[in-house]
């Protein structure tokens, strides 16, 4: 699963969904995400126009 501090989903009907602190997978059948609070959400592939993920830089371990 991929990780994002902020995930923005643009839907085909031009609505926008915002999520913070999530892990997600994006595939042919759609987008599935798990929030930090344990909520699971699924969006069918035909509903997702594009996604924008932001991962904040973290200090590298020495």
N, C-alpha and C positions, 0 to 999 in steps of 0.2 A: 504494500500500500504506500502511496505517496503521502507526504505531509505538507500542510500549508498553515501558516499563521493567519492568513486571510485568503478566503476563496470566494470569488465572485462568479456567479453563473448568470449568463444572459440567455434567456429562453426565446424560443421562436416567436412568441407573441410580444416580444420586446419588454417583458417584465424582467426584473433583476432580483436575484437572491444573494444575500451576503452571509457568510459564515466565518467564524474565527476559531482558530485552534482545532483543526480537523485533520483526519486522515481520510484518504479517498482513493478510489480506483475509477478510471475512465476507460470504457471499452466500447465495443460495437453495440452492446445492448444497453448502454447508458452510463450514468454516473451514480455511484454508490458512495456515501460518505458516513463517517462516524465522528460525532462531535466529542469534545472533551468531557461532556457530562454523560456520555454513553448513548445519546440519541442516535438512531440510525435512520438515514433518509435515502431514498432512491428516486432517481429521475430517469424515465425512459429516454433512450437515445434520440427519438424523434422530437423531444421537448427541449433539448439542449442545443443552443446555437453555438455558444463558445464559453470557455472558462478562462479565468485569470487567477493564477495562484501567486501568492507572495510568501516567501519564506525569509524571515528576518535573519541576518547574519549573526552567528553565535561565535564566541571566542573558541579558537581551536585548542584542543588539549595538547599539552606539551609532551 
